[in-house]
Amino acid sequence: MKDYYKVLGVESDASAGDIKKSYRRLAQKLHPDRNPNDSTAEQRFKEIVEANETLSDPQKRQQYDQALKGGRGAGSLEDVFSSFSSIFGTGFNPFGSNQQRRAPKRQDPTPDSATVDIELSLKEIESGNATRMFELTKKVTCQSCRGVGGSKMSTCAPCGGQGSLIQEFKQGTMAFQTRTNCKHCMGTGQKIINRCKKCSGTGVNDVNNAYKVTITTEKI
């Protein structure tokens, strides 16, 4: 079970305002528009969106907290989110409804690391050393706009800068409300205007660097 508080970098007793503030900060940093072709940032962005959708809704947060503390089984909480999915058609389920076992995969690199595949021949291993050249692309903050993505930020009109929209629905004689992230600003409450020409509004630029690595082996 994912710890959504750790995903957003807040304490379990964080206020709604702190959760919203942390989400907006991370969403702006990890937004796909600012991190094109970055699978790690894309995955982190999906995680914070998932976490925010649960923790920003009082009812969902209460149910999640109960499950996190062991007050309720994960299965019962999964049923709760499955019911939301059937109503809204969002497919949202923090536990993953697919119960099929998947083969373990190599962990994706973190923002401060990189993974490089290097193949060595048996002859190179026996010789004790091998040399390889490779290039890595690193994302750095755009100096032109200082990472903002543009010269100005405007309040998102559809959500009024709240970063979320309230949807109402009825089930029988009961009325319910649910809060979802605004798709127009991806929950940040702001939109970039006058996009930076150097980074195309992403706030980052790609820098390519070449590296040389020497691999030494020894028999044991």
Rosetta blueprint (number, residue, H / E / L):
1 M L
2 K L
3 D L
4 Y H
5 Y H
6 K H
7 V H
8 L H
9 G L
10 V L
11 E L
12 S L
13 D L
14 A L
15 S L
16 A H
17 G H
18 D H
19 I H
20 K H
21 K H
22 S H
23 Y H
24 R H
25 R H
26 L H
27 A H
28 Q H
29 K H
30 L H
31 H L
32 P L
33 D L
34 R L
35 N L
36 P L
37 N L
38 D L
39 S H
40 T H
41 A H
42 E H
43 Q H
44 R H
45 F H
46 K H
47 E H
48 I H
49 V H
50 E H
51 A H
52 N H
53 E H
54 T H
55 L H
56 S L
57 D L
58 P H
59 Q H
60 K H
61 R H
62 Q H
63 Q H
64 Y H
65 D H
66 Q H
67 A H
68 L H
69 K L
70 G L
71 G L
72 R L
73 G L
74 A H
75 G H
76 S H
77 L H
78 E H
79 D H
80 V H
81 F H
82 S H
83 S H
84 F H
85 S H
86 S H
87 I H
88 F H
89 G L
90 T L
91 G L
92 F L
93 N L
94 P L
95 F L
96 G L
97 S L
98 N L
99 Q L
100 Q L
101 R L
102 R L
103 A L
104 P L
105 K L
106 R L
107 Q L
108 D L
109 P L
110 T L
111 P L
112 D L
113 S L
114 A L
115 T L
116 V L
117 D L
118 I L
119 E L
120 L L
121 S L
122 L H
123 K H
124 E H
125 I H
126 E H
127 S H
128 G L
129 N E
130 A E
131 T E
132 R E
133 M E
134 F E
135 E E
136 L E
137 T E
138 K E
139 K E
140 V E
141 T E
142 C L
143 Q L
144 S L
145 C L
146 R L
147 G L
148 V L
149 G L
150 G E
151 S E
152 K E
153 M E
154 S E
155 T E
156 C L
157 A L
158 P L
159 C L
160 G L
161 G L
162 Q L
163 G L
164 S E
165 L E
166 I E
167 Q E
168 E E
169 F E
170 K E
171 Q E
172 G L
173 T L
174 M E
175 A E
176 F E
177 Q E
178 T E
179 R E
180 T E
181 N E
182 C L
183 K L
184 H L
185 C L
186 M L
187 G L
188 T L
189 G L
190 Q E
191 K E
192 I E
193 I E
194 N E
195 R E
196 C L
197 K L
198 K L
199 C L
200 S L
201 G L
202 T L
203 G L
204 V E
205 N E
206 D E
207 V E
208 N E
209 N E
210 A E
211 Y E
212 K E
213 V E
214 T E
215 I E
216 T E
217 T L
218 E L
219 K L
220 I L
